[in-house]
Amino acid sequence: NSRDIRIYQSPSGFTSLHVPKFAVQIINEGWDMNVVFDVKISCGEFASANLVNPMIFRRIIHGSCVVKDGKKIYPGEVISFEYSNIFPYHFSVLELKC
């Protein structure tokens, strides 16, 4: 259920070149043992001034990013990463599989 995936984002400082940084947490809040996988996030033209581990979060096509390389995200699991950009991206769940 896509409502089980919550995305939290907050400012987390600046890079050495004064580019804003943002901390992101993607959480599987499905406490009824709902394992999800192939989680795709709407992410616009996502790019970052600092490297985001592509096994955690990466853009696959225009407007779509994959979380944790499509692998399973267990109930209560938190996927965290930080990116740098002038403005924050708007993230929302596009699709997932149970």
PyMOL commands that place a pseudoatom at each C-alpha (Angstrom):
pseudoatom trace, name=CA, resn=ASN, resi=1, chain=A, elem=C, hetatm=0, pos=[0.000, 0.000, 0.000]
pseudoatom trace, name=CA, resn=SER, resi=2, chain=A, elem=C, hetatm=0, pos=[1.587, 3.293, -1.079]
pseudoatom trace, name=CA, resn=ARG, resi=3, chain=A, elem=C, hetatm=0, pos=[0.157, 5.022, 2.020]
pseudoatom trace, name=CA, resn=ASP, resi=4, chain=A, elem=C, hetatm=0, pos=[2.514, 2.880, 4.105]
pseudoatom trace, name=CA, resn=ILE, resi=5, chain=A, elem=C, hetatm=0, pos=[5.532, 4.629, 2.581]
pseudoatom trace, name=CA, resn=ARG, resi=6, chain=A, elem=C, hetatm=0, pos=[6.192, 8.021, 4.150]
pseudoatom trace, name=CA, resn=ILE, resi=7, chain=A, elem=C, hetatm=0, pos=[8.759, 10.499, 2.897]
pseudoatom trace, name=CA, resn=TYR, resi=8, chain=A, elem=C, hetatm=0, pos=[10.168, 13.092, 5.282]
pseudoatom trace, name=CA, resn=GLN, resi=9, chain=A, elem=C, hetatm=0, pos=[12.539, 15.840, 4.210]
pseudoatom trace, name=CA, resn=SER, resi=10, chain=A, elem=C, hetatm=0, pos=[14.232, 18.627, 6.110]
pseudoatom trace, name=CA, resn=PRO, resi=11, chain=A, elem=C, hetatm=0, pos=[17.024, 21.175, 5.587]
pseudoatom trace, name=CA, resn=SER, resi=12, chain=A, elem=C, hetatm=0, pos=[20.345, 19.871, 6.929]
pseudoatom trace, name=CA, resn=GLY, resi=13, chain=A, elem=C, hetatm=0, pos=[22.839, 22.675, 6.426]
pseudoatom trace, name=CA, resn=PHE, resi=14, chain=A, elem=C, hetatm=0, pos=[25.058, 23.670, 3.531]
pseudoatom trace, name=CA, resn=THR, resi=15, chain=A, elem=C, hetatm=0, pos=[27.903, 22.211, 1.497]
pseudoatom trace, name=CA, resn=SER, resi=16, chain=A, elem=C, hetatm=0, pos=[31.329, 23.840, 1.577]
pseudoatom trace, name=CA, resn=LEU, resi=17, chain=A, elem=C, hetatm=0, pos=[30.197, 25.783, -1.517]
pseudoatom trace, name=CA, resn=HIS, resi=18, chain=A, elem=C, hetatm=0, pos=[27.104, 27.051, 0.351]
pseudoatom trace, name=CA, resn=VAL, resi=19, chain=A, elem=C, hetatm=0, pos=[24.647, 24.845, -1.559]
pseudoatom trace, name=CA, resn=PRO, resi=20, chain=A, elem=C, hetatm=0, pos=[21.706, 23.872, 0.682]
pseudoatom trace, name=CA, resn=LYS, resi=21, chain=A, elem=C, hetatm=0, pos=[21.614, 20.258, 1.894]
pseudoatom trace, name=CA, resn=PHE, resi=22, chain=A, elem=C, hetatm=0, pos=[18.474, 18.256, 2.579]
pseudoatom trace, name=CA, resn=ALA, resi=23, chain=A, elem=C, hetatm=0, pos=[18.055, 15.106, 4.666]
pseudoatom trace, name=CA, resn=VAL, resi=24, chain=A, elem=C, hetatm=0, pos=[15.505, 12.592, 3.399]
pseudoatom trace, name=CA, resn=GLN, resi=25, chain=A, elem=C, hetatm=0, pos=[13.983, 9.628, 5.194]
pseudoatom trace, name=CA, resn=ILE, resi=26, chain=A, elem=C, hetatm=0, pos=[11.800, 7.123, 3.375]
pseudoatom trace, name=CA, resn=ILE, resi=27, chain=A, elem=C, hetatm=0, pos=[10.029, 4.909, 5.904]
pseudoatom trace, name=CA, resn=ASN, resi=28, chain=A, elem=C, hetatm=0, pos=[7.869, 1.816, 5.531]
pseudoatom trace, name=CA, resn=GLU, resi=29, chain=A, elem=C, hetatm=0, pos=[5.242, 2.585, 8.169]
pseudoatom trace, name=CA, resn=GLY, resi=30, chain=A, elem=C, hetatm=0, pos=[3.178, -0.508, 7.319]
pseudoatom trace, name=CA, resn=TRP, resi=31, chain=A, elem=C, hetatm=0, pos=[3.265, -2.253, 10.686]
pseudoatom trace, name=CA, resn=ASP, resi=32, chain=A, elem=C, hetatm=0, pos=[1.120, -5.194, 9.528]
pseudoatom trace, name=CA, resn=MET, resi=33, chain=A, elem=C, hetatm=0, pos=[4.145, -7.030, 8.065]
pseudoatom trace, name=CA, resn=ASN, resi=34, chain=A, elem=C, hetatm=0, pos=[3.776, -5.331, 4.669]
pseudoatom trace, name=CA, resn=VAL, resi=35, chain=A, elem=C, hetatm=0, pos=[7.073, -5.814, 2.875]
pseudoatom trace, name=CA, resn=VAL, resi=36, chain=A, elem=C, hetatm=0, pos=[7.247, -3.610, -0.209]
pseudoatom trace, name=CA, resn=PHE, resi=37, chain=A, elem=C, hetatm=0, pos=[9.688, -3.603, -3.121]
pseudoatom trace, name=CA, resn=ASP, resi=38, chain=A, elem=C, hetatm=0, pos=[10.217, -1.892, -6.459]
pseudoatom trace, name=CA, resn=VAL, resi=39, chain=A, elem=C, hetatm=0, pos=[9.407, 1.436, -4.792]
pseudoatom trace, name=CA, resn=LYS, resi=40, chain=A, elem=C, hetatm=0, pos=[9.383, 4.248, -7.335]
pseudoatom trace, name=CA, resn=ILE, resi=41, chain=A, elem=C, hetatm=0, pos=[9.321, 7.876, -6.190]
pseudoatom trace, name=CA, resn=SER, resi=42, chain=A, elem=C, hetatm=0, pos=[8.276, 10.915, -8.201]
pseudoatom trace, name=CA, resn=CYS, resi=43, chain=A, elem=C, hetatm=0, pos=[11.437, 13.034, -8.108]
pseudoatom trace, name=CA, resn=GLY, resi=44, chain=A, elem=C, hetatm=0, pos=[11.405, 15.453, -11.044]
pseudoatom trace, name=CA, resn=GLU, resi=45, chain=A, elem=C, hetatm=0, pos=[14.862, 16.080, -12.487]
pseudoatom trace, name=CA, resn=PHE, resi=46, chain=A, elem=C, hetatm=0, pos=[16.583, 14.812, -9.344]
pseudoatom trace, name=CA, resn=ALA, resi=47, chain=A, elem=C, hetatm=0, pos=[20.267, 15.666, -9.194]
pseudoatom trace, name=CA, resn=SER, resi=48, chain=A, elem=C, hetatm=0, pos=[22.580, 16.422, -6.311]
pseudoatom trace, name=CA, resn=ALA, resi=49, chain=A, elem=C, hetatm=0, pos=[25.757, 18.450, -5.857]
pseudoatom trace, name=CA, resn=ASN, resi=50, chain=A, elem=C, hetatm=0, pos=[26.995, 15.656, -3.569]
pseudoatom trace, name=CA, resn=LEU, resi=51, chain=A, elem=C, hetatm=0, pos=[26.966, 11.972, -4.491]
pseudoatom trace, name=CA, resn=VAL, resi=52, chain=A, elem=C, hetatm=0, pos=[23.944, 9.999, -3.298]
pseudoatom trace, name=CA, resn=ASN, resi=53, chain=A, elem=C, hetatm=0, pos=[24.642, 6.264, -3.107]
pseudoatom trace, name=CA, resn=PRO, resi=54, chain=A, elem=C, hetatm=0, pos=[22.846, 4.928, -6.220]
pseudoatom trace, name=CA, resn=MET, resi=55, chain=A, elem=C, hetatm=0, pos=[22.050, 1.686, -4.369]
pseudoatom trace, name=CA, resn=ILE, resi=56, chain=A, elem=C, hetatm=0, pos=[19.941, 3.790, -1.973]
pseudoatom trace, name=CA, resn=PHE, resi=57, chain=A, elem=C, hetatm=0, pos=[18.297, 6.335, -4.295]
pseudoatom trace, name=CA, resn=ARG, resi=58, chain=A, elem=C, hetatm=0, pos=[18.757, 7.150, -7.959]
pseudoatom trace, name=CA, resn=ARG, resi=59, chain=A, elem=C, hetatm=0, pos=[16.868, 8.647, -10.877]
pseudoatom trace, name=CA, resn=ILE, resi=60, chain=A, elem=C, hetatm=0, pos=[15.992, 5.995, -13.454]
pseudoatom trace, name=CA, resn=ILE, resi=61, chain=A, elem=C, hetatm=0, pos=[14.000, 8.068, -15.954]
pseudoatom trace, name=CA, resn=HIS, resi=62, chain=A, elem=C, hetatm=0, pos=[12.693, 11.628, -16.107]
pseudoatom trace, name=CA, resn=GLY, resi=63, chain=A, elem=C, hetatm=0, pos=[10.512, 12.121, -13.045]
pseudoatom trace, name=CA, resn=SER, resi=64, chain=A, elem=C, hetatm=0, pos=[11.096, 8.700, -11.492]
pseudoatom trace, name=CA, resn=CYS, resi=65, chain=A, elem=C, hetatm=0, pos=[13.614, 7.498, -8.915]
pseudoatom trace, name=CA, resn=VAL, resi=66, chain=A, elem=C, hetatm=0, pos=[14.033, 4.024, -7.446]
pseudoatom trace, name=CA, resn=VAL, resi=67, chain=A, elem=C, hetatm=0, pos=[14.581, 3.380, -3.728]
pseudoatom trace, name=CA, resn=LYS, resi=68, chain=A, elem=C, hetatm=0, pos=[17.076, 0.799, -2.447]
pseudoatom trace, name=CA, resn=ASP, resi=69, chain=A, elem=C, hetatm=0, pos=[17.691, -0.498, -5.989]
pseudoatom trace, name=CA, resn=GLY, resi=70, chain=A, elem=C, hetatm=0, pos=[14.175, -1.980, -6.003]
pseudoatom trace, name=CA, resn=LYS, resi=71, chain=A, elem=C, hetatm=0, pos=[14.949, -4.341, -3.125]
pseudoatom trace, name=CA, resn=LYS, resi=72, chain=A, elem=C, hetatm=0, pos=[12.591, -5.122, -0.241]
pseudoatom trace, name=CA, resn=ILE, resi=73, chain=A, elem=C, hetatm=0, pos=[11.820, -2.471, 2.363]
pseudoatom trace, name=CA, resn=TYR, resi=74, chain=A, elem=C, hetatm=0, pos=[10.609, -4.062, 5.590]
pseudoatom trace, name=CA, resn=PRO, resi=75, chain=A, elem=C, hetatm=0, pos=[8.062, -2.634, 8.050]
pseudoatom trace, name=CA, resn=GLY, resi=76, chain=A, elem=C, hetatm=0, pos=[9.760, 0.002, 10.197]
pseudoatom trace, name=CA, resn=GLU, resi=77, chain=A, elem=C, hetatm=0, pos=[12.790, 0.207, 7.908]
pseudoatom trace, name=CA, resn=VAL, resi=78, chain=A, elem=C, hetatm=0, pos=[14.183, 3.684, 7.316]
pseudoatom trace, name=CA, resn=ILE, resi=79, chain=A, elem=C, hetatm=0, pos=[16.056, 4.572, 4.128]
pseudoatom trace, name=CA, resn=SER, resi=80, chain=A, elem=C, hetatm=0, pos=[18.074, 7.769, 4.648]
pseudoatom trace, name=CA, resn=PHE, resi=81, chain=A, elem=C, hetatm=0, pos=[20.158, 9.931, 2.365]
pseudoatom trace, name=CA, resn=GLU, resi=82, chain=A, elem=C, hetatm=0, pos=[21.243, 13.518, 1.992]
pseudoatom trace, name=CA, resn=TYR, resi=83, chain=A, elem=C, hetatm=0, pos=[21.363, 15.561, -1.190]
pseudoatom trace, name=CA, resn=SER, resi=84, chain=A, elem=C, hetatm=0, pos=[22.444, 19.089, -2.132]
pseudoatom trace, name=CA, resn=ASN, resi=85, chain=A, elem=C, hetatm=0, pos=[20.546, 21.376, -4.446]
pseudoatom trace, name=CA, resn=ILE, resi=86, chain=A, elem=C, hetatm=0, pos=[19.499, 25.033, -4.592]
pseudoatom trace, name=CA, resn=PHE, resi=87, chain=A, elem=C, hetatm=0, pos=[15.858, 24.051, -3.961]
pseudoatom trace, name=CA, resn=PRO, resi=88, chain=A, elem=C, hetatm=0, pos=[14.342, 20.945, -2.367]
pseudoatom trace, name=CA, resn=TYR, resi=89, chain=A, elem=C, hetatm=0, pos=[12.706, 18.396, -4.646]
pseudoatom trace, name=CA, resn=HIS, resi=90, chain=A, elem=C, hetatm=0, pos=[9.117, 17.341, -4.110]
pseudoatom trace, name=CA, resn=PHE, resi=91, chain=A, elem=C, hetatm=0, pos=[8.992, 13.581, -3.522]
pseudoatom trace, name=CA, resn=SER, resi=92, chain=A, elem=C, hetatm=0, pos=[5.923, 11.348, -3.606]
pseudoatom trace, name=CA, resn=VAL, resi=93, chain=A, elem=C, hetatm=0, pos=[5.290, 7.640, -4.113]
pseudoatom trace, name=CA, resn=LEU, resi=94, chain=A, elem=C, hetatm=0, pos=[4.607, 6.723, -7.745]
pseudoatom trace, name=CA, resn=GLU, resi=95, chain=A, elem=C, hetatm=0, pos=[4.297, 2.960, -7.406]
pseudoatom trace, name=CA, resn=LEU, resi=96, chain=A, elem=C, hetatm=0, pos=[5.391, -0.046, -5.406]
pseudoatom trace, name=CA, resn=LYS, resi=97, chain=A, elem=C, hetatm=0, pos=[4.844, -3.775, -5.184]
pseudoatom trace, name=CA, resn=CYS, resi=98, chain=A, elem=C, hetatm=0, pos=[3.836, -5.832, -2.139]
for i in range(1, 98): cmd.bond("trace and resi %d" % i, "trace and resi %d" % (i + 1))
show_as sticks, trace
zoom trace
